[in-house]
């Protein structure tokens, strides 16, 4: 016995010519399992502020600035909490759903109409 490979591989090598059928098959096949659905993740940014009102104003400014740099950022999910009490998170933006499915981008508990994102965004609701 000159070859100690399994009989299956010896037979396959004898039947197939070198390189036959390889051109038709891609080198990298599709993944065996479906892609995972996109998940939601949260970034926690720490900063100091003199008080809760100043912290709220600063958090809104940070969230709006980040949304300009990265449009995929979900502004409606932005929240503010004390560093040692994440369970007391308060939302930063209104997020009310409009007639066309858009969400209000004004700060939470704002007076007046709700406003869709973008310049000249649709306004809706009861306002002054």
C-alpha positions as CSV (number, residue, x, y, z in Angstrom):
1,X,0.0,0.0,0.0
2,X,1.6,3.2,-1.2
3,X,-1.1,5.7,-0.2
4,X,-2.5,5.8,3.3
5,X,-5.4,8.2,2.4
6,X,-8.9,6.9,2.7
7,X,-10.3,5.0,-0.3
8,X,-13.0,7.7,-0.9
9,X,-10.3,10.4,-1.6
10,X,-8.3,8.0,-3.8
11,X,-11.4,7.2,-5.9
12,X,-12.4,10.9,-6.1
13,X,-9.0,11.9,-7.2
14,X,-9.0,9.2,-9.9
15,X,-12.5,10.2,-11.2
16,X,-12.1,14.0,-11.2
17,X,-9.6,15.8,-13.3
18,X,-7.6,18.5,-11.4
19,X,-9.4,21.8,-11.4
20,X,-12.7,20.4,-12.9
21,X,-15.7,22.0,-11.4
22,X,-13.8,24.5,-9.3
23,X,-14.3,27.4,-11.7
24,X,-18.1,27.1,-11.4
25,X,-18.0,27.1,-7.6
26,X,-17.2,30.3,-5.7
27,X,-14.2,30.1,-3.3
28,X,-16.3,31.5,-0.4
29,X,-19.8,30.3,-0.1
30,X,-22.8,32.0,1.6
31,X,-23.0,31.8,5.4
32,X,-24.6,28.6,6.7
33,X,-27.0,30.4,9.0
34,X,-29.0,33.6,8.4
35,X,-27.7,37.0,9.5
36,X,-28.6,38.1,13.0
37,X,-31.2,40.9,13.2
38,X,-29.8,44.3,14.1
39,X,-29.9,45.0,17.8
40,X,-30.2,48.2,19.8
41,X,-27.2,49.3,21.9
42,X,-26.7,52.1,24.3
43,X,-23.7,54.4,24.8
44,X,-23.3,55.9,28.3
45,X,-21.4,59.2,28.3
46,X,-20.3,60.7,31.6
47,X,-20.0,64.4,32.2
48,X,-20.2,66.9,35.1
49,X,-22.8,69.6,35.5
50,X,-23.7,72.0,38.3
51,X,-27.3,70.7,38.6
52,X,-30.0,68.7,36.9
53,X,-31.2,71.5,34.7
54,X,-27.7,72.2,33.4
55,X,-27.1,68.5,32.9
56,X,-30.3,68.2,30.9
57,X,-29.3,71.1,28.6
58,X,-25.8,69.7,28.1
59,X,-27.1,66.2,27.4
60,X,-29.5,67.5,24.8
61,X,-26.6,69.5,23.2
62,X,-24.4,66.3,23.1
63,X,-27.1,64.2,21.6
64,X,-28.0,66.7,18.9
65,X,-24.3,67.2,18.0
66,X,-23.7,63.4,17.8
67,X,-26.8,63.0,15.6
68,X,-25.3,65.5,13.1
69,X,-22.1,63.5,13.0
70,X,-23.8,60.1,12.9
71,X,-27.3,60.2,11.4
72,X,-28.0,56.6,12.4
73,X,-28.0,57.7,16.1
74,X,-31.5,57.2,17.5
75,X,-32.2,60.6,19.2
76,X,-35.5,59.4,20.5
77,X,-33.7,56.8,22.7
78,X,-31.4,59.4,24.3
79,X,-31.9,59.6,28.1
80,X,-30.2,61.3,31.1
81,X,-29.6,59.8,34.5
82,X,-27.4,60.3,37.5
83,X,-24.1,58.3,37.1
84,X,-24.9,56.1,40.1
85,X,-28.6,55.6,39.2
86,X,-29.1,54.4,35.7
87,X,-32.6,53.1,36.7
88,X,-33.7,56.8,37.0
89,X,-33.1,57.6,33.3
90,X,-35.3,60.4,31.9
91,X,-35.8,60.7,28.1
92,X,-34.3,63.8,26.5
93,X,-36.5,64.2,23.5
94,X,-40.3,64.1,23.0
95,X,-40.6,61.2,20.5
96,X,-44.3,61.7,19.9
97,X,-45.4,59.8,16.7
98,X,-46.8,62.1,14.0
99,X,-49.5,61.4,11.3
100,X,-46.9,60.1,8.8
101,X,-45.0,58.0,11.3
102,X,-42.2,60.6,12.0
103,X,-41.2,61.3,15.5
104,X,-41.0,64.7,17.3
105,X,-37.4,65.9,17.8
106,X,-38.2,68.6,20.3
107,X,-37.0,68.3,23.9
108,X,-39.2,66.2,26.2
109,X,-42.2,68.0,27.7
110,X,-42.0,70.9,25.3
111,X,-44.9,73.3,24.9
112,X,-46.7,73.7,21.6
113,X,-46.7,71.8,18.4
114,X,-44.6,68.7,17.8
115,X,-42.0,69.0,15.0
116,X,-40.6,66.4,12.6
117,X,-36.9,66.4,12.0
118,X,-35.2,68.5,9.3
119,X,-35.6,72.1,8.3
120,X,-39.3,72.9,7.6
121,X,-40.3,69.6,9.2
122,X,-44.0,68.9,9.6
123,X,-45.7,70.3,12.7
124,X,-48.7,68.7,14.4
125,X,-50.8,68.7,17.5
126,X,-52.3,71.4,19.7
127,X,-50.0,74.3,20.1
128,X,-49.8,78.1,20.6
